[in-house]
Amino acid sequence: MHMAIQKSSRYRDVQFFSLSEDQYETFPGVRPREIGAATAVLEHVVQEGERLDLLALHYYNDSRRWWRIVDANPDIIFGNDLVVKGKEGSIILIPRSTEPGGA
């Protein structure tokens, strides 16, 4: 089973999972994409109740670019991590909206 990935997707060049050595079917998704170091241009102090999509809307004028913030902050494993209590006062990096090459 293969998933269709759009040409413009940031996952366009990743490898699909395949059968494991014991020939059991594995997850039908894709392997994680390689993430290079993002060029951070701002530091943002997390406030209570902030969400990645709203930060992306604020900084990039596009709520769908929240993944750029996740890429620049490897300690944020899931998008929901930012709204979990205890993150208030933490500093996260806000990278450029795009990197050279269109990433």
C-alpha positions in Angstrom: 0.0 0.0 0.0 1.4 3.4 -1.0 0.2 6.8 -0.1 0.0 9.6 -2.7 2.2 12.5 -1.8 1.7 15.8 -3.6 4.7 17.2 -5.5 4.7 20.4 -3.3 4.7 18.4 0.0 7.6 18.7 2.3 7.4 14.9 2.5 7.8 14.4 -1.3 11.4 13.0 -1.0 10.9 10.7 2.0 11.0 6.9 1.8 7.9 4.8 2.4 7.9 2.1 5.1 8.2 -1.4 3.6 7.8 -5.0 4.9 9.9 -5.7 8.0 12.5 -8.4 7.9 10.0 -10.9 9.3 7.6 -10.0 6.4 5.0 -8.5 8.7 3.3 -5.4 7.2 4.4 -2.2 8.9 2.8 1.2 9.2 1.7 2.3 5.7 3.0 5.8 6.1 6.3 7.5 5.4 9.6 7.6 7.3 10.4 10.9 9.0 11.8 13.5 6.7 15.3 14.8 7.4 15.2 18.2 9.0 18.2 20.5 8.6 19.0 23.2 11.1 16.5 26.1 10.7 17.8 29.6 10.8 16.1 31.2 13.8 15.5 34.9 13.5 13.4 35.5 16.6 13.0 34.1 20.1 9.5 33.9 21.5 8.6 33.6 25.1 5.6 31.1 25.4 2.5 32.6 27.0 -0.3 30.6 28.6 -2.7 29.2 26.0 -0.6 29.8 22.9 -0.9 27.4 20.0 1.5 26.8 17.2 -1.1 27.6 14.5 -1.8 30.9 16.1 1.9 31.7 16.4 2.3 30.8 12.7 -0.6 33.1 11.8 1.0 35.9 13.9 4.6 35.5 12.5 3.9 34.2 9.0 0.4 35.4 8.3 -0.4 31.7 7.5 -1.6 29.3 10.3 -0.6 26.3 8.1 3.1 27.0 8.5 3.2 25.9 12.2 5.5 23.0 11.2 8.3 25.5 10.5 8.2 26.3 14.3 8.2 22.6 15.2 11.2 22.0 12.8 13.2 24.8 14.6 12.4 23.5 18.1 13.2 19.7 18.3 12.0 19.6 21.9 8.4 20.2 20.6 7.5 16.7 19.6 3.8 17.2 19.0 2.1 20.4 18.1 0.0 20.1 21.2 3.1 20.2 23.4 3.1 24.0 23.2 -0.2 24.4 25.0 0.6 21.9 27.8 0.9 23.6 31.2 4.5 24.1 32.2 5.7 25.5 28.9 4.8 29.1 29.9 8.0 31.2 30.0 9.9 28.8 27.8 11.7 30.3 24.9 11.1 28.9 21.4 12.8 29.8 18.1 10.8 31.3 15.3 12.6 30.6 12.0 12.1 32.4 8.7 8.9 31.4 6.9 11.0 29.7 4.2 14.6 28.7 3.8 16.5 29.1 0.6 15.4 26.3 -1.8 11.7 26.7 -0.7 11.6 24.5 2.4 
